[in-house]
Amino acid sequence: KDDAQRDLDEALPALDEAVQCLKKLKITHIQEVKALANPPGGVRLACEACCVMFGYKPVKKNAPDGSGKKIEDYWETSQKVLLADPKKMLDDLFEFDKDNIPESRINLITGYMEREDFDPAAIKKASLACEAICMWTRAMYKYHFIAKAVEPKRAMLKQAESELGEVQEKLAQAQERLRQVQEKIAGLEASFNEAVAKQDELQADMDLCEVKLVRAHKLIGGLGGEKARWGQNVKDLSAQLDLLPGDCMVAAGMVSYVGPFN
């Protein structure tokens, strides 16, 4: 893109200079040129070149030497077509499609570019308006070849931008898929962390249960020695229970014997 712009920048100064010169023109300047009955060579040359650029056809006339040959006269065309409406002519110059100049016109105008008398400084002596027309014609000619050289670069740039757009679209799609995957990974990580926390909680509960179980085993083991003693106590108490009625009678008799009543 920068390379193409640098090439175009070569033609822009001449183009800008020609445009600025055209802006200085007044309708009266063009009317003065149109009114010339026998214009100087520089005026004829500038108008002829401008007619070629616009594709205006010359008028076929007999050669002035009386040979009977036909010559192409652009001055009549200039007066009747090019200079007929000064305002329209200026508008046409400003709005000229410089990016699509036919090769046939470029081929015709090349001969004018090679002429030493087709020079803005020289033509200025004859007409200010024709100086601007000469500058404009030369600027269009130069711009054509630079734009032609730049066109492949523009095409490559357009293709590169198109490919870049496709790549950026694919990148955006890939980034969206990546975002979705990352969200899933984040969800899985959250579930994993929750599961790990639950596992740690269960492990802690299991460790506590194991501690309690060990303590219970110790308690049961410690109480195992008391089983025999408790069994003997039960037997002794059962035997004593059998003697309880007699003991009660002895106790009652004793109470009655030693009591206050007789």
DRENDO-1510 file (C-alpha; in Angstrom, 1 decimal, always signed):
<recs>
REC; n; res; u; v; w
REC; 1; LYS; +0.0; +0.0; +0.0 .
REC; 2; ASP; +2.8; +2.4; +0.9 .
REC; 3; ASP; +4.7; +1.5; -2.2 .
REC; 4; ALA; +1.7; +2.3; -4.4 .
REC; 5; GLN; +1.1; +5.5; -2.6 .
REC; 6; ARG; +4.7; +6.6; -3.1 .
REC; 7; ASP; +4.3; +6.0; -6.9 .
REC; 8; LEU; +1.1; +8.1; -6.9 .
REC; 9; ASP; +2.8; +10.8; -5.0 .
REC; 10; GLU; +5.2; +11.3; -7.9 .
REC; 11; ALA; +2.2; +12.5; -10.1 .
REC; 12; LEU; +0.3; +14.4; -7.4 .
REC; 13; PRO; +2.5; +17.6; -7.4 .
REC; 14; ALA; +2.0; +18.1; -11.1 .
REC; 15; LEU; -1.6; +17.3; -10.8 .
REC; 16; ASP; -2.1; +19.7; -7.8 .
REC; 17; GLU; -0.2; +22.4; -9.7 .
REC; 18; ALA; -2.5; +22.0; -12.7 .
REC; 19; VAL; -5.6; +22.0; -10.5 .
REC; 20; GLN; -4.5; +25.2; -8.7 .
REC; 21; CYS; -3.8; +26.8; -12.1 .
REC; 22; LEU; -7.3; +25.8; -13.3 .
REC; 23; LYS; -8.8; +27.3; -10.2 .
REC; 24; LYS; -7.3; +30.7; -11.1 .
REC; 25; LEU; -9.0; +30.7; -14.5 .
REC; 26; LYS; -12.0; +32.8; -15.0 .
REC; 27; ILE; -14.7; +32.3; -17.6 .
REC; 28; THR; -13.6; +35.5; -19.3 .
REC; 29; HIS; -10.1; +33.9; -19.9 .
REC; 30; ILE; -11.7; +31.0; -21.8 .
REC; 31; GLN; -14.0; +33.4; -23.7 .
REC; 32; GLU; -11.0; +35.4; -24.8 .
REC; 33; VAL; -9.4; +32.3; -26.3 .
REC; 34; LYS; -12.7; +31.3; -28.0 .
REC; 35; ALA; -12.9; +34.8; -29.6 .
REC; 36; LEU; -9.5; +34.5; -31.3 .
REC; 37; ALA; -9.9; +34.4; -35.1 .
REC; 38; ASN; -6.3; +33.6; -35.8 .
REC; 39; PRO; -4.9; +32.1; -32.5 .
REC; 40; PRO; -1.2; +31.7; -31.9 .
REC; 41; GLY; +0.4; +28.3; -32.3 .
REC; 42; GLY; +0.6; +27.7; -28.6 .
REC; 43; VAL; -3.1; +28.3; -28.2 .
REC; 44; ARG; -3.9; +26.0; -31.1 .
REC; 45; LEU; -1.6; +23.3; -29.7 .
REC; 46; ALA; -3.0; +23.5; -26.2 .
REC; 47; CYS; -6.6; +23.3; -27.4 .
REC; 48; GLU; -5.8; +20.6; -29.8 .
REC; 49; ALA; -4.2; +18.5; -27.1 .
REC; 50; CYS; -7.2; +19.1; -24.8 .
REC; 51; CYS; -9.6; +18.0; -27.6 .
REC; 52; VAL; -7.6; +14.8; -27.9 .
REC; 53; MET; -7.8; +14.1; -24.2 .
REC; 54; PHE; -11.6; +14.5; -24.3 .
REC; 55; GLY; -11.9; +12.5; -27.5 .
REC; 56; TYR; -13.3; +15.4; -29.6 .
REC; 57; LYS; -12.9; +14.7; -33.3 .
REC; 58; PRO; -11.2; +17.2; -35.6 .
REC; 59; VAL; -12.9; +18.8; -38.6 .
REC; 60; LYS; -11.5; +17.6; -42.0 .
REC; 61; LYS; -10.5; +20.5; -44.1 .
REC; 62; ASN; -8.6; +21.1; -47.3 .
REC; 63; ALA; -4.9; +21.8; -46.9 .
REC; 64; PRO; -4.1; +25.5; -47.3 .
REC; 65; ASP; -1.4; +24.7; -49.9 .
REC; 66; GLY; -4.1; +23.8; -52.5 .
REC; 67; SER; -2.9; +20.3; -52.9 .
REC; 68; GLY; -6.3; +18.9; -52.3 .
REC; 69; LYS; -5.2; +16.9; -49.3 .
REC; 70; LYS; -7.4; +16.8; -46.2 .
REC; 71; ILE; -6.0; +18.0; -42.9 .
REC; 72; GLU; -7.4; +17.7; -39.4 .
REC; 73; ASP; -8.4; +21.0; -37.9 .
REC; 74; TYR; -8.9; +21.0; -34.1 .
REC; 75; TRP; -9.4; +24.8; -33.9 .
REC; 76; GLU; -13.0; +24.7; -35.2 .
REC; 77; THR; -13.7; +21.8; -32.9 .
REC; 78; SER; -12.2; +23.8; -30.0 .
REC; 79; GLN; -14.4; +26.8; -30.7 .
REC; 80; LYS; -17.6; +24.8; -31.3 .
REC; 81; VAL; -17.2; +22.1; -28.7 .
REC; 82; LEU; -14.4; +22.5; -26.2 .
REC; 83; LEU; -14.7; +26.3; -25.7 .
REC; 84; ALA; -18.4; +26.6; -26.5 .
REC; 85; ASP; -19.5; +26.6; -22.8 .
REC; 86; PRO; -16.6; +27.9; -20.6 .
REC; 87; LYS; -18.3; +26.9; -17.3 .
REC; 88; LYS; -18.9; +23.4; -18.6 .
REC; 89; MET; -15.4; +23.2; -19.9 .
REC; 90; LEU; -14.0; +24.0; -16.4 .
REC; 91; ASP; -16.3; +21.5; -14.8 .
REC; 92; ASP; -15.2; +18.9; -17.3 .
REC; 93; LEU; -11.5; +19.6; -16.6 .
REC; 94; PHE; -12.0; +19.3; -12.8 .
REC; 95; GLU; -14.2; +16.1; -13.1 .
REC; 96; PHE; -12.2; +14.4; -15.8 .
REC; 97; ASP; -11.9; +10.6; -15.2 .
REC; 98; LYS; -8.2; +10.4; -15.0 .
REC; 99; ASP; -8.2; +6.8; -13.9 .
REC; 100; ASN; -9.8; +5.5; -17.1 .
REC; 101; ILE; -8.1; +7.3; -20.0 .
REC; 102; PRO; -8.4; +5.2; -23.1 .
REC; 103; GLU; -5.1; +4.0; -24.5 .
REC; 104; SER; -6.0; +5.3; -28.0 .
REC; 105; ARG; -6.1; +8.9; -26.6 .
REC; 106; ILE; -2.8; +8.3; -24.7 .
REC; 107; ASN; -1.2; +7.1; -28.0 .
REC; 108; LEU; -2.4; +10.3; -29.8 .
REC; 109; ILE; -1.3; +12.7; -27.0 .
REC; 110; THR; +2.2; +11.1; -26.7 .
REC; 111; GLY; +3.3; +13.1; -29.8 .
REC; 112; TYR; +2.3; +16.4; -28.1 .
REC; 113; MET; +4.2; +15.5; -25.0 .
REC; 114; GLU; +7.4; +15.1; -27.0 .
REC; 115; ARG; +7.1; +18.5; -28.6 .
REC; 116; GLU; +9.3; +21.3; -27.3 .
REC; 117; ASP; +6.7; +23.9; -28.0 .
REC; 118; PHE; +4.1; +22.1; -25.9 .
REC; 119; ASP; +5.4; +23.8; -22.7 .
REC; 120; PRO; +3.3; +25.7; -20.2 .
REC; 121; ALA; +5.9; +28.4; -19.8 .
REC; 122; ALA; +6.0; +29.0; -23.6 .
REC; 123; ILE; +2.3; +28.8; -24.0 .
REC; 124; LYS; +1.7; +31.2; -21.1 .
REC; 125; LYS; +3.0; +34.0; -23.3 .
REC; 126; ALA; +0.1; +33.5; -25.6 .
REC; 127; SER; -2.7; +32.7; -23.1 .
REC; 128; LEU; -3.1; +32.2; -19.4 .
REC; 129; ALA; -6.0; +29.8; -20.0 .
REC; 130; CYS; -4.0; +27.7; -22.5 .
REC; 131; GLU; -1.1; +27.5; -20.0 .
REC; 132; ALA; -3.4; +25.9; -17.5 .
REC; 133; ILE; -4.8; +23.6; -20.2 .
REC; 134; CYS; -1.3; +22.5; -21.2 .
REC; 135; MET; -0.3; +21.9; -17.5 .
REC; 136; TRP; -3.5; +19.9; -17.1 .
REC; 137; THR; -2.9; +17.8; -20.2 .
REC; 138; ARG; +0.7; +17.0; -19.1 .
REC; 139; ALA; -0.5; +16.1; -15.6 .
REC; 140; MET; -3.2; +13.8; -16.9 .
REC; 141; TYR; -0.6; +12.1; -19.2 .
REC; 142; LYS; +1.9; +11.6; -16.4 .
REC; 143; TYR; -0.8; +10.4; -13.9 .
REC; 144; HIS; -2.0; +7.8; -16.5 .
REC; 145; PHE; +1.3; +6.0; -16.6 .
REC; 146; ILE; +2.0; +6.1; -12.9 .
REC; 147; ALA; -1.6; +4.9; -12.2 .
REC; 148; LYS; -1.1; +2.2; -14.8 .
REC; 149; ALA; +2.1; +1.1; -13.0 .
REC; 150; VAL; +0.4; +1.3; -9.7 .
REC; 151; GLU; -2.7; -0.7; -10.8 .
REC; 152; PRO; -1.1; -4.2; -10.3 .
REC; 153; LYS; -0.1; -3.1; -6.9 .
REC; 154; ARG; -3.6; -1.9; -6.1 .
REC; 155; ALA; -4.9; -5.2; -7.3 .
REC; 156; MET; -2.4; -7.0; -5.1 .
REC; 157; LEU; -3.4; -4.8; -2.2 .
REC; 158; LYS; -7.1; -5.4; -2.8 .
REC; 159; GLN; -6.4; -9.2; -2.9 .
REC; 160; ALA; -4.2; -9.0; +0.2 .
REC; 161; GLU; -6.9; -7.0; +2.0 .
REC; 162; SER; -9.5; -9.5; +0.9 .
REC; 163; GLU; -7.4; -12.4; +2.2 .
REC; 164; LEU; -6.7; -10.5; +5.3 .
REC; 165; GLY; -10.4; -10.0; +5.9 .
REC; 166; GLU; -10.9; -13.8; +5.5 .
REC; 167; VAL; -8.1; -14.5; +7.8 .
REC; 168; GLN; -9.4; -12.1; +10.4 .
REC; 169; GLU; -12.8; -13.6; +10.1 .
REC; 170; LYS; -11.3; -17.1; +10.7 .
REC; 171; LEU; -9.3; -15.7; +13.5 .
REC; 172; ALA; -12.4; -14.2; +15.1 .
REC; 173; GLN; -14.2; -17.6; +14.8 .
REC; 174; ALA; -11.2; -19.4; +16.3 .
REC; 175; GLN; -11.0; -16.9; +19.1 .
REC; 176; GLU; -14.7; -17.4; +19.8 .
REC; 177; ARG; -14.2; -21.2; +19.9 .
REC; 178; LEU; -11.2; -20.7; +22.1 .
REC; 179; ARG; -13.4; -18.5; +24.4 .
REC; 180; GLN; -16.0; -21.2; +24.6 .
REC; 181; VAL; -13.4; -23.9; +25.3 .
REC; 182; GLN; -11.9; -21.7; +28.0 .
REC; 183; GLU; -15.3; -21.2; +29.6 .
REC; 184; LYS; -15.8; -25.0; +29.6 .
REC; 185; ILE; -12.3; -25.5; +31.1 .
REC; 186; ALA; -13.1; -22.9; +33.7 .
REC; 187; GLY; -16.4; -24.7; +34.5 .
REC; 188; LEU; -14.6; -28.0; +34.7 .
REC; 189; GLU; -11.9; -26.5; +37.0 .
REC; 190; ALA; -14.6; -25.1; +39.3 .
REC; 191; SER; -16.3; -28.6; +39.4 .
REC; 192; PHE; -12.9; -30.2; +40.0 .
REC; 193; ASN; -12.1; -27.8; +42.8 .
REC; 194; GLU; -15.5; -28.4; +44.3 .
REC; 195; ALA; -15.0; -32.2; +44.1 .
REC; 196; VAL; -11.5; -31.9; +45.6 .
REC; 197; ALA; -13.0; -29.8; +48.5 .
REC; 198; LYS; -15.7; -32.5; +49.0 .
REC; 199; GLN; -13.0; -35.2; +48.9 .
REC; 200; ASP; -11.0; -33.3; +51.5 .
REC; 201; GLU; -14.1; -32.9; +53.7 .
REC; 202; LEU; -14.9; -36.7; +53.3 .
REC; 203; GLN; -11.3; -37.5; +54.0 .
REC; 204; ALA; -11.4; -35.4; +57.2 .
REC; 205; ASP; -14.7; -37.2; +58.2 .
REC; 206; MET; -13.1; -40.6; +57.5 .
REC; 207; ASP; -10.0; -39.7; +59.6 .
REC; 208; LEU; -12.3; -38.6; +62.4 .
REC; 209; CYS; -14.3; -41.8; +62.2 .
REC; 210; GLU; -11.1; -43.8; +62.3 .
REC; 211; VAL; -10.0; -42.0; +65.4 .
REC; 212; LYS; -13.3; -42.6; +67.0 .
REC; 213; LEU; -13.2; -46.2; +66.0 .
REC; 214; VAL; -9.7; -46.6; +67.5 .
REC; 215; ARG; -11.0; -45.0; +70.7 .
REC; 216; ALA; -14.0; -47.3; +70.7 .
REC; 217; HIS; -11.8; -50.4; +70.3 .
REC; 218; LYS; -9.6; -49.2; +73.2 .
REC; 219; LEU; -12.7; -48.6; +75.3 .
REC; 220; ILE; -14.1; -52.0; +74.5 .
REC; 221; GLY; -10.7; -53.5; +75.2 .
REC; 222; GLY; -10.6; -51.7; +78.5 .
REC; 223; LEU; -14.1; -52.8; +79.5 .
REC; 224; GLY; -13.4; -56.4; +78.5 .
REC; 225; GLY; -11.5; -57.0; +81.9 .
REC; 226; GLU; -14.6; -55.9; +83.8 .
REC; 227; LYS; -16.8; -58.5; +82.2 .
REC; 228; ALA; -15.8; -61.3; +84.5 .
REC; 229; ARG; -16.1; -59.2; +87.6 .
REC; 230; TRP; -19.5; -58.0; +86.6 .
REC; 231; GLY; -20.6; -61.6; +85.9 .
REC; 232; GLN; -19.5; -62.7; +89.4 .
REC; 233; ASN; -21.3; -59.7; +90.9 .
REC; 234; VAL; -24.5; -60.8; +89.1 .
REC; 235; LYS; -24.1; -64.4; +90.5 .
REC; 236; ASP; -23.5; -63.1; +94.0 .
REC; 237; LEU; -26.4; -60.7; +93.8 .
REC; 238; SER; -28.7; -63.5; +92.5 .
REC; 239; ALA; -27.6; -65.7; +95.5 .
REC; 240; GLN; -28.2; -62.9; +97.9 .
REC; 241; LEU; -31.6; -62.4; +96.3 .
REC; 242; ASP; -32.6; -66.0; +97.3 .
REC; 243; LEU; -31.7; -65.2; +100.9 .
REC; 244; LEU; -33.5; -61.9; +101.0 .
REC; 245; PRO; -36.9; -63.3; +102.4 .
REC; 246; GLY; -35.2; -65.0; +105.3 .
REC; 247; ASP; -33.0; -62.0; +106.0 .
REC; 248; CYS; -36.2; -59.9; +106.0 .
REC; 249; MET; -37.8; -62.2; +108.6 .
REC; 250; VAL; -34.7; -62.1; +110.8 .
REC; 251; ALA; -34.5; -58.4; +110.5 .
REC; 252; ALA; -38.2; -58.0; +111.3 .
REC; 253; GLY; -37.9; -60.3; +114.4 .
REC; 254; MET; -35.0; -58.4; +115.6 .
REC; 255; VAL; -36.8; -55.1; +115.3 .
REC; 256; SER; -39.7; -56.5; +117.1 .
REC; 257; TYR; -37.5; -57.9; +119.9 .
REC; 258; VAL; -35.5; -54.8; +120.6 .
REC; 259; GLY; -38.3; -52.4; +119.8 .
REC; 260; PRO; -40.2; -50.2; +122.4 .
REC; 261; PHE; -43.3; -52.4; +122.3 .
REC; 262; ASN; -43.8; -55.6; +124.3 .
</recs>
